[in-house]
Amino acid sequence: MRGCLFLLCISFQLLAAEGSLSFEQALTAIVEQSPVVASQRAIQEAASARSLPSRLALLPSLSAEASTTRSTDSAQSGRGLNATAQLNLFRFGADYADMRAASAEVAREGLRTEDAILKAEAEGVRVLVAFIQSRRELEILKQMVKVREESVRIAQERYRRGLMASQESDKVVVDRDNERARLKDSEASAARATADLAAALGSHAVLAEWPWKESLNSRRDILEKETSSLSQRPDWRAEEKKVEAARLRKRQAWGKMFPSVDANIKYGYFQQQNADQGGSQWSGGVVLSIPLFDRLTNFSAYKGLVHDESSAQANLEKIRREAKSEWESAKASFQFSLDSATVRESTLAISRKLFQDNFSRFQRGLVSADDLLIDYRRLYDSESLTIAGWATAHTQFTKLCHSIGMRVSKCLQVR
């Protein structure tokens, strides 16, 4: 019986032997194979590919043309080769604004990818914590059922010896059966958590151990970070890039409403058919284009982009307010949850000792089944609350790191 009681200390060596991945390894794998992250990376690559013409807008465009001409007039028949270069000289900054806007838009998609990684990591932590919590709770109930079985054996033995009333013995049996029912419910919850983990990771071979239990107390220094750190959040920076791109697109549309100056140079060679006559020639020119009336197309585009910039500014302010709210909430929640988990751990140690003492008294017939049940429920509640406390502490630590735009692995290392 002593060995059974020691199992209530939740050593979990058997659980550890079942797993092959640590929490950090599993979390990395979940993020790497996240469909959300993969989709956003594809969007980023697509934006980069589409932006190439804009980012090269200040370079000249080059083209070559080869031709063969046949005519009844041999003087008009022959072969030719022409090369043409075109370069914008002045367009009121429209091309330059286009180039910078394209770069800002690509940078924004890169930041959105970083934000997608944080969201995938948050989901990974959620399923991993739920898996560990369900496995540990299941193991507690398994050990509690063993204790109940032992209690039933002792009660029935005492009843046969006439040392316990049948009603007392029946109470112990009912308590054992109720514990078995709770175990079945816990097994169903564990199966759901395992299925969620398998869907995210492709496997459930993960160590059912709290990864940061010993290091969370040393990370309270994160609580002292200034609110200026919030500007490093990827969603904050992405929205800033959106505002920058909107401002540059507006400047581009403004430049298109004014005259533009372009230069072109053409060099060619022509050889007449059935003749030795031929030669090369070149031409060059500067073209001034003045838009007179385009049905207000450019002006309409400009006004629309003015409002797009205003909308982007409003969204940026929204992101800033939400970031500050998340930061303040995450700080308070992490501190409370960590303090609570630490206190619960101490309470659990006391509950274990009380139960061990009263179980020994029950074996000697010094306490009733009802008294043992009270101590049993106290121990079970302490075990369950401690597990829930550490689950919350790990989840809130993740939220705290993400509220300043940091991945958990980096958050654990920063000093």
Secondary structure, DSSP 4 states (H G I P E B T S, - for coil): -HHHHHHTT---HHHHHH--B-HHHHHHHHHHT-HHHHHHHHHHHHHHHHTHHHHTTTSPEEEEEEEEE--SSGGG-EEEEEEEEEEEEESTTHHHHHHHHHHHHHHHHHHHHHHHHHHHHHHHHHHHHHHHHHHHHHHHHHHHHHHHHHHHHHHHHHHHTTSS-HHHHHHHHHHHHHHHHHHHHHHHHHHHHHHHHHHHHS---B--S-SSTTTSGGGGGGGG--GGGGGG-HHHHHHHHHHHHHHHHHHHHHHTTS-EEEEEEEEEEEEETTSS-EEEEEEEEEEEE----STTHHHHHHHHHHHHHHHHHHHHHHHHHHHHHHHHHHHHHHHHHHHHHHHHHHHHHHHHHHHHHHHHHHHTT-S-HHHHHHHHHHHHHHHHHHHHHHHHHHHHHHHHHHHTT--HHHHTT--
